[in-house]
Amino acid sequence: MQRRDLLRPDVVIGLLCGLALVVVTEMRLLGSYGPSGQVEVAAVVLYAASVWLAVKRSILTWPTGIAATGLYLYLFSEWRLYADAGLQLVFIAFSAWGWLAWSRGAEPTAPAARRIPAERLVLVLLSVGAGTALIRAYLAEVGGAAPFWDALLTSGSLGALYLLIRGYVATWSFWIALDVAYVALFWSRELYLSAALYALLLAMAVRAALEWRSLLRVPAPVPA
């Protein structure tokens, strides 16, 4: 990142929000509704940054996402949420795959935005359904609080990550649906800070859907 990039409005706003979250956490202004500590603050900020970088089709979305997921792996282990901790390993593996896939060209960047073939979309949806059933059965066995919703959102996130890796615009339709569900889930559990975070991610996903769809209308360059 060059010096002039640090003065971009989105970067300045992101840095100020991160700083505000640090202050709120240190002063315990939100009590039990706020982050548990600065590790969780770092995880939230890095996760939000990763989504924004994905919106901008920057390859930095993957290392940033891996860092955020690694912090959540530590946090879930500390909180003894071992099922969620194990799922973070899957997210890290998918992110490493995405980083490798986007790095293969001469210019490390996102693949060209494209529409997903109907048969592949059906296959992804079937995979999400099968993953939901398997994860739900496991979470029900270990006493998860909301096994169906946790399983559906986890499996759906993996499907959305696959679509992002392949450069399919449909990834943002997945993320929009997932973020709406996450906002409702966190709000119903009175986790208002997490609900606000996912409302922000929802706004990012809507913007990304519009930006990526506009790329579909850009004609491909004519070979010299």
C-alpha positions as CSV (number, residue, x, y, z in Angstrom):
1,M,0.0,0.0,0.0
2,Q,1.4,3.4,-1.0
3,R,1.3,6.5,1.2
4,R,-1.4,8.1,-0.8
5,D,-3.6,5.0,-0.3
6,L,-3.6,5.7,3.4
7,L,-5.5,8.9,2.8
8,R,-8.4,7.3,0.9
9,P,-11.7,7.9,2.7
10,D,-12.5,4.1,3.0
11,V,-9.0,3.5,4.6
12,V,-9.3,6.5,7.0
13,I,-12.9,5.4,8.0
14,G,-11.7,1.9,8.6
15,L,-8.7,3.0,10.7
16,L,-10.9,5.3,12.8
17,C,-13.5,2.6,13.4
18,G,-10.8,0.2,14.4
19,L,-9.3,2.8,16.8
20,A,-12.8,3.5,18.2
21,L,-13.4,-0.2,18.8
22,V,-10.0,-0.4,20.7
23,V,-11.1,2.5,23.0
24,V,-14.6,1.0,23.6
25,T,-13.1,-2.3,24.5
26,E,-10.5,-0.8,26.9
27,M,-13.1,1.4,28.6
28,R,-15.7,-1.4,28.7
29,L,-18.3,1.0,27.4
30,L,-20.5,-1.8,26.0
31,G,-20.0,-4.2,28.9
32,S,-20.9,-7.8,27.9
33,Y,-22.1,-6.6,24.5
34,G,-18.6,-5.5,23.4
35,P,-15.5,-7.5,22.3
36,S,-14.0,-9.7,25.0
37,G,-10.5,-8.1,24.5
38,Q,-8.1,-6.8,21.9
39,V,-7.6,-10.1,20.3
40,E,-11.3,-10.1,19.3
41,V,-11.0,-6.5,18.2
42,A,-8.2,-7.5,15.9
43,A,-10.2,-10.4,14.6
44,V,-13.2,-8.2,13.8
45,V,-11.2,-5.5,12.1
46,L,-9.2,-7.9,10.0
47,Y,-12.4,-9.8,9.0
48,A,-14.1,-6.6,7.9
49,A,-10.9,-5.5,6.0
50,S,-10.8,-8.9,4.3
51,V,-14.4,-8.5,3.1
52,W,-13.7,-4.9,1.8
53,L,-10.6,-6.2,0.0
54,A,-12.7,-8.8,-1.7
55,V,-15.1,-6.1,-2.8
56,K,-12.2,-4.3,-4.4
57,R,-11.0,-7.6,-5.9
58,S,-7.6,-7.4,-4.1
59,I,-5.6,-10.5,-3.6
60,L,-4.8,-9.2,-0.1
61,T,-8.3,-10.4,0.9
62,W,-6.8,-13.9,1.4
63,P,-3.9,-13.3,3.7
64,T,-6.0,-10.8,5.7
65,G,-8.8,-13.4,5.9
66,I,-6.4,-16.1,7.0
67,A,-5.1,-13.8,9.8
68,A,-8.6,-13.0,11.0
69,T,-9.6,-16.7,10.9
70,G,-6.5,-17.7,12.8
71,L,-7.4,-15.3,15.6
72,Y,-10.9,-16.7,15.7
73,L,-9.4,-20.2,15.9
74,Y,-7.6,-19.1,19.0
75,L,-10.6,-17.4,20.5
76,F,-13.0,-20.3,19.9
77,S,-10.4,-22.6,21.5
78,E,-10.2,-20.3,24.5
79,W,-14.0,-20.3,24.7
80,R,-14.1,-24.1,24.4
81,L,-16.2,-23.8,21.3
82,Y,-14.3,-26.7,19.7
83,A,-16.7,-27.3,16.8
84,D,-16.4,-23.7,15.7
85,A,-12.6,-23.8,16.2
86,G,-12.4,-26.9,13.9
87,L,-14.4,-25.1,11.2
88,Q,-11.9,-22.3,11.2
89,L,-9.3,-24.7,10.0
90,V,-11.5,-25.4,7.0
91,F,-11.9,-21.7,6.3
92,I,-8.1,-21.3,6.5
93,A,-7.7,-24.1,4.0
94,F,-10.2,-22.6,1.6
95,S,-8.5,-19.2,2.0
96,A,-5.1,-20.7,1.2
97,W,-6.6,-22.3,-1.9
98,G,-8.1,-18.9,-2.9
99,W,-4.7,-17.1,-2.4
100,L,-3.0,-19.7,-4.5
101,A,-5.6,-19.6,-7.3
102,W,-5.5,-15.8,-7.5
103,S,-1.6,-15.8,-7.5
104,R,-1.2,-18.1,-10.6
105,G,-1.3,-15.3,-13.2
106,A,1.6,-13.1,-14.2
107,E,-0.2,-10.3,-12.3
108,P,-1.5,-11.6,-9.0
109,T,-5.2,-10.5,-9.0
110,A,-8.7,-11.8,-8.9
111,P,-10.0,-13.8,-11.9
112,A,-12.3,-12.0,-14.3
113,A,-15.8,-11.6,-12.9
114,R,-18.1,-14.1,-14.7
115,R,-21.5,-15.8,-14.4
116,I,-21.7,-19.2,-13.0
117,P,-23.0,-22.0,-15.3
118,A,-26.4,-23.3,-14.1
119,E,-25.3,-26.8,-13.6
120,R,-22.4,-25.7,-11.4
121,L,-24.7,-23.5,-9.3
122,V,-27.0,-26.5,-8.8
123,L,-23.9,-28.6,-7.7
124,V,-22.9,-25.9,-5.2
125,L,-26.4,-25.7,-3.8
126,L,-26.6,-29.5,-3.4
127,S,-23.2,-29.4,-1.7
128,V,-24.3,-26.7,0.7
129,G,-27.4,-28.8,1.5
130,A,-25.4,-32.0,2.1
131,G,-22.8,-30.0,4.2
132,T,-25.7,-28.5,6.3
133,A,-27.1,-32.0,7.0
134,L,-23.7,-33.4,8.0
135,I,-22.6,-30.4,10.2
136,R,-26.1,-30.2,11.8
137,A,-25.9,-33.9,12.8
138,Y,-22.5,-33.3,14.4
139,L,-23.5,-30.1,16.2
140,A,-26.6,-31.7,17.5
141,E,-24.5,-34.6,18.9
142,V,-22.1,-32.2,20.7
143,G,-25.0,-30.0,22.0
144,G,-24.7,-27.0,19.8
145,A,-27.1,-24.1,20.7
146,A,-28.6,-23.7,17.2
147,P,-27.3,-26.7,15.2
148,F,-29.4,-26.1,12.0
149,W,-28.6,-22.4,11.6
150,D,-25.0,-22.8,12.6
151,A,-24.7,-25.7,10.0
152,L,-26.5,-23.8,7.3
153,L,-24.5,-20.6,7.7
154,T,-21.2,-22.5,7.9
155,S,-21.9,-24.6,4.8
156,G,-23.2,-21.6,2.9
157,S,-20.1,-19.6,3.8
158,L,-17.9,-22.4,2.4
159,G,-20.0,-22.4,-0.8
160,A,-19.7,-18.6,-1.1
161,L,-15.9,-18.9,-0.6
162,Y,-15.7,-21.4,-3.4
163,L,-17.6,-19.0,-5.7
164,L,-15.3,-16.1,-4.7
165,I,-12.2,-18.2,-5.5
166,R,-13.6,-19.0,-9.0
167,G,-14.6,-15.3,-9.6
168,Y,-18.3,-16.0,-9.9
169,V,-20.5,-12.9,-9.4
170,A,-23.0,-15.2,-7.6
171,T,-20.7,-15.3,-4.6
172,W,-22.2,-11.9,-3.5
173,S,-25.8,-13.2,-3.7
174,F,-24.6,-15.9,-1.3
175,W,-22.9,-13.5,1.0
176,I,-26.0,-11.1,1.0
177,A,-28.3,-14.0,2.1
178,L,-25.8,-15.2,4.7
179,D,-25.3,-11.7,6.1
180,V,-29.0,-11.1,6.5
181,A,-29.3,-14.5,8.3
182,Y,-26.3,-13.6,10.5
183,V,-27.8,-10.2,11.4
184,A,-31.1,-11.8,12.4
185,L,-29.4,-14.6,14.4
186,F,-27.1,-12.3,16.3
187,W,-29.9,-9.8,17.0
188,S,-32.2,-12.5,18.3
189,R,-29.4,-13.5,20.8
190,E,-29.0,-9.8,21.8
191,L,-25.4,-9.8,20.3
192,Y,-26.0,-6.3,19.0
193,L,-22.3,-5.5,18.2
194,S,-22.0,-8.6,16.1
195,A,-25.3,-7.8,14.4
196,A,-24.0,-4.4,13.6
197,L,-20.8,-5.8,12.2
198,Y,-22.7,-8.1,9.8
199,A,-25.0,-5.3,8.8
200,L,-21.8,-3.5,7.7
201,L,-20.7,-6.6,5.9
202,L,-24.1,-6.8,4.2
203,A,-23.7,-3.3,2.9
204,M,-20.3,-4.2,1.5
205,A,-21.7,-7.3,-0.1
206,V,-24.5,-5.3,-1.8
207,R,-21.9,-2.8,-3.2
208,A,-19.7,-5.7,-4.3
209,A,-22.6,-7.3,-6.2
210,L,-23.2,-4.1,-8.1
211,E,-19.5,-3.5,-8.9
212,W,-18.9,-7.1,-10.0
213,R,-22.0,-7.1,-12.1
214,S,-20.8,-4.0,-13.9
215,L,-17.6,-5.8,-14.8
216,L,-19.7,-8.3,-16.7
217,R,-20.6,-5.6,-19.2
218,V,-17.0,-4.5,-19.8
219,P,-15.9,-5.9,-23.2
220,A,-12.9,-8.2,-23.1
221,P,-9.7,-6.6,-24.6
222,V,-9.0,-7.4,-28.2
223,P,-5.7,-9.4,-28.6
224,A,-3.0,-7.4,-30.4
